Amino acid sequence: MNYRVEFHAAALAQLGGLPSEAFDALVERVTKLVGAPWEAQPLDPDEPAFRQCVFGSFGLLSFHVDEPQEMIRIFDVTWVG
C-alpha cells in the first residue's frame, strides 16, 4: 500500500530557502515514507500515528499517519540552515 502525502501550510512555509541538496533529500525521504510510514520514530508512545524522521543530514520531518485515509500529513519541517 502506498500512502498519499499532504503538506500542511505551515510545513510548506518552512520549505522556503531550503537548499536544493536538502530539498532533494526531503523528496527522497518522503518517497520512502509513502511505502513505509510506520518505520519512522513515534513522537509519543501514546500517540503512535504522530511520527518523525530525518531527511539526509539536513533536518527533521514530523507527520501524522492517517491509516483509514491512507494519508501522511506532514505538519513540520525543521532543517539546519
Protein Blocks (a to p, Z undefined) as FASTA:
>chain_A
ZZdddddfklmmmmgopafklmmmmmmmmmmmmmommlpccfblklmmbccddehjlbcc
dddddfknopacdfbdcddZZ
